[in-house]
Amino acid sequence: MKPAWLLLVALAAAALSTSARSQGLDYGRIEIATDQIAPNLYMLSGSAGLDPAHEAAAGGRIGVLAGPDGILMVDAQYAELADKVLAAVKRISSAPIRFLVNTHIHRDHTGGNAKFAKLGATIFAREELREGMGKARSVNGSPVPASDPAAIPVVTYGLGEPVKFHLNGEIVDLIPVRAAHTGGDTMIRFENANAIMIGDYYRNFGYPFIDINNGGSLQGMLEALDATMKVARSDTRLVPGHGTIIKRADLIPYRDMIFAIQGKVQQMIAQGKTQQDVLAAHVTSPYDPTVPGGLLPAAGGGTSADRFISEVYQELKGGGR
């Protein structure tokens, strides 16, 4: 009989393999592209067209601030792509990777944490993210085992004033936002580069994803968008975790859409409608023509629109957060 620990390792590996197949991901085909958006600030992204959930690029976007003081990374992609990400970073700079900041808990942003921590990076994130990574959890109904201890952030912070880095001639602000996409979201502002990485509480492929199981909330998402609009200037480049780089003005119709759908669902709840009634009413139909991927299948079942409406209904029916 195999030892219990060996069985657990095999089960975890099988779960990860099944998850990858269910997402239709072939990591071997994914390459890492590099875009320079300021003299010492770069964005890394996986190949387009290979990740069903994120058409524009496979996995989450990574930020790299490079210079003589060492490298600060934002997010770490899937674990399966960590070696390719490291190679892309080394093409930018041979300096050591000193700091890694996570925008939120999902494995397409934190999967590579352990790799970079073992190379010497100190991981920063919200307290809620550290707590979540230390235990088994669920994303889109799929079980996710507790993370490798090396992957778990060692420096954490809560809501309040930004955490500031002064590095490579740049000022980097880690700005915590209220539970939005998840319960431990952070936006990262590069003051001199006039760029902000906003994680996944904005997306321009599919409808918003409020990960209720990992602490996300509808009201928090609206507040996070408002907070971003207050911090950003009209010419600030806003870099979402997935999709195209946008400007402040692009957040306004996105927020207005969420607010309008919230109002419609709230009205139907007041009329005694069930979740299935609300789904059958297709309340997203005015927006479907302008939301790419909104009617495509989403992880967890149904379309991206169905998932969003279900999340809105569940929060409003439960009285919100």
N, C-alpha and C positions, 0 to 999 in steps of 0.2 A: 504494500500500500504506500502511495506517495505521501510524504510529509504534508501537514496541513498548509504550511507556508508556501510550499511549491504549488499546491492546488490553487491557492488564492492568487498567486502570480499568474498561473495559466488562465484562470478565469478573467482576471483583469485584462490580460493581453487579448483574450478572445473578445471581450467587450469592446475594446478599442478597435480591433480589426473589424468587428461587425458594424460599429459606428461609422468607420471610414467607408466601408462598402455601401452602407445605407445612404451615405451622402454622395456616393458616386465619385469619390475622390481617388485619383491615381497620383500619389505623391511623387512618383518617379518622373512624371511628365511636367510637374510644376517647376518653373524657374523663377528666380527672384530678380525683378527689375528695379532699377535705381533711378529716382528723379531728384535732381537738385533744385531746391526751392529758395535757398539763400546761400551766401558764401560758404557757410559751414553747417547747413541743415539739409538733410536728405530724407526722402521717403522711400521705403522699400515696399514692394507689393508682389504678390504671386501672379502667375500667368492668368490672363483673362480666359473666360469660357470653359474652365475646368471645374469650377465649384458651383453646383446647382443653386446653392443658397446665396452666392455672391458672384453674380455674372461678371462684374467688372474686373475682379481680381480674386484669386483663390486665397482664402484666409484673411486675417486682419492686416491692415497696413501698419508698418513699423516706422517710427521716427528715429533718426540718428543725428545727434549733435556731435560733431567731431572737432578736434583741435588738440593743442599741446597739453591741455589739462586732462586729457583722456576723453573717453566716449560716454555719452549718456544716451541710452536707448529708451524708446517708448514702445512697450509691448514686444512680444516675442514669438508670435505666430504659432502654428501647430508644432508639436514636438517632432513630428516626422520631417519637418523642414528645417530643423535647427542647424544642421551642418551647412545647408545651402545659405541660410541667413547669415551665419558666421562668415562664410566665404565672401558674401556680398559686402558685409561690414568691413572686412579686411581689404577689400578693393578700394574702399573709401579712405581708410586710415589703418595704420599698423599700431596705433595707440591702444592701450588697454581699455577694455570695457569696464568702466568703474561703477556705473549706476544703471539700473533698469527700473522703469516706472510702468506699472500696469494701469490701464484705463478702466478695466473691469475684469470679471472673473472668467469669462468664457475661454475655452481651450484654444480657440484660434487666435487668442491674444496672450494667453499665459502658458501655453503648452511647452514652449521652449525655455521657460524660466530656469529649470534645473540645469540645463546645459550652460547657460550664461552665469548662473550662480557658482557653478563648479569651476568656472574660469576666473572667478574673482569678483563678479559684479554684486553689488549690494542692491537688493530689491526693495523698492518703496511702493506702498499701496495703501488703500483705505483699510481701517480696522475690520470692516465687514468682509472685505475680500480675503484677508488672512484667515478669519474665522471660517469662512465658507470653504476655502481650499483645504483646511485641515480635517474635513469630514466628507463622507460620501454624500452626493447630492444628485439632483435630477435636472436635466436641461431638455426641454421639449419632450418630456416623458421618458427620456433615455437615462439610465443610471450612469453616473460618473463617479469613479472611486476617489477616495481621498488622494490628494496629490503627494508626489515624492516630497519628503520633508525639505529637500534642497530647493524646491520650487516655491516654497511659502515665503512671502515677504518678511523681512526682518525689521524694517522700519515702517511704522504705520502712523496714521493720523486720522482724525475724525472731521466732522463738519467744523468750520471756523475759518481762520485766516489761512491764506495759501502757504504752502511750503515753498521756500525759494532756494534755487540753486544759482550761484554765480560761477559760471564755467565757460571757458573758451570765448570770453568777451560777450557772453549772452546772459540774460537773466531769464531763468525758466521758473514759471509759477505752476505749482501743482494745486489746482483749484477744485476742492471737493464740491460736488453738487448733491442735492437731495436725491434719495433713491429714485432712479429714473428707469434706465434700461435694466439695471440691476441695483442691488442695495449698496454697492460700493463703487460708484462711478466717480471719475475724476476727469476734468478737462485740463490740458497742458498748454500753457501759453508761452511762446517764445517772444519776449517783448521786442527785441531789436529786429528780429526777422519778421515781425508783425504777422505771426501765424499761430493758430490754435488747433491742436488736435482734440477732437470732440468725441472720440470713442463711437459708441453705437446708439446713442440716444437720438441721433439723426441718421437716416439712411435714404438714399435715393434709388434703391431697387427693392421693391416690395413695400408693404405697409410697416409701420413701426412695430417693434417687437418689445413688449413689456414682459420681462421674464419674472413673473410673479413668484415662481418657486425659488428664485434667488434674490428676492427682495425688491424687484422692480415695482414701480407704481405709475399709474396714469398721471396723477397730480404732480408727482416728482418729475416726470418727463416734460410736462408743460413748464414747470418751474426751471428746469435745467435749460430749456430753450430760451426762456426769458433771461436767465442769468448770462447765457452766452451772448445774447443780443446786447446786454448791458456792457459786457467786457470788450466785445469786438468793435472795431471801427468799420466804416463802410468799405474800406479797402483791405481789411484783414482777410487773409486766406484761411478758411476754415477747412480742416482736413478731417473728414469722417473716417471711421474705422474701415468702412467699405464705400465704394462709389467715388464719384468725381469730387474734386475740390470745389468748394462753393464760397460765396460771399455772404455777408450778414443778411442782405435782402432776401436770399433764398430761404432763410429760416421762417420768414413771415408767413408765406402761404402754407408751409408745412405745419406750423403751429396752428394756424387758422383751421386747417383741415381737421386736426386732432380735436380742437375745441368744438367744431361743428358736429363731428361724429359723436363726441361725448354728449352733446346736448340732445341729439336725436335718440341715442340709446337711453339716456335718462328719461326722456319723454315716454318711450315705449315701456320702460320698467314701471313708470307711474301708472300706465294703462293696464298693468298686470301681465305684460307679455313675458313669455319664457325666453330662455337663451335661444332655443330653436326657432321661436317666432322671430326673434331679432335677426338671426342669421338668414332666415328665409326672406326677410324684407330687403336684403341686399342694400343696406344703408350706405355702403361705400360707392354705389353705382355712379354718383356724380363725379367721383374722382378716379374711377377705374381707367378711363382713357389716358390719364396723365400720370399714372403711377406705374412705371415699368415693373413687370414681375408681380404686380399686385394680385393677379389671378392665377399665378403659378402655384404648384404644390409647395407647402411649407413643412419643415420638420415638425413632427408631432401630429400630422394629419390635417386634411383640408387645405385651403389656399392661404396665402399670406393675409388676404382680407379676412377670411374666416377666423384665423388665429387672432388677429388684432381685435375684431369685434368681440370674440369670446373673452379676451383679456379685459376689454373695457367693461363688458357686461358683468364679469365676475367682481371687478373692483367696485363698480357702482352699486351692484346688488348687495355687496357685503358692507357697504357704507364707507368705502375708500380707506385710505391709510392716514 
